[in-house]
């Protein structure tokens, strides 16, 4: 997010939110692209490998078998040694499986450690959520913060606010309705 703020130029882009979302999503992709190779492969080489993968897939479909080195070289305008070199470079890429153990002394896999996506949590919505909550009336804002940020139940909120659980329920429902309406407008 900090990199997005630093790189944002209002003269080139009209809205910060889409730019920030693209930046935040793109950063892990860029990191994996740049660090998932055991040896340095220049960008043109990586692009050549992608073309080789595409050609191999297309030829496998068309021929009903794996293509030969010559069959791969012709459509890509490469020599057979260049195709073999590209395959060797492709094999240096480190593929991480989510089934890989998360450590030496654990039965957990990397996939077990990944958080499941929340229901309909769009990054754009999460970026504007704090501003929308700030626009709520004070009492509703306090209840939303206590419920969703401090994870208190309605009875605990009622005790803390000095009101009934039913009143907390009504105020919470009203606040959530306002937030949904504001989110649709935004």
Beta strands, then each sheet from edge to edge (+ up, - down):
end
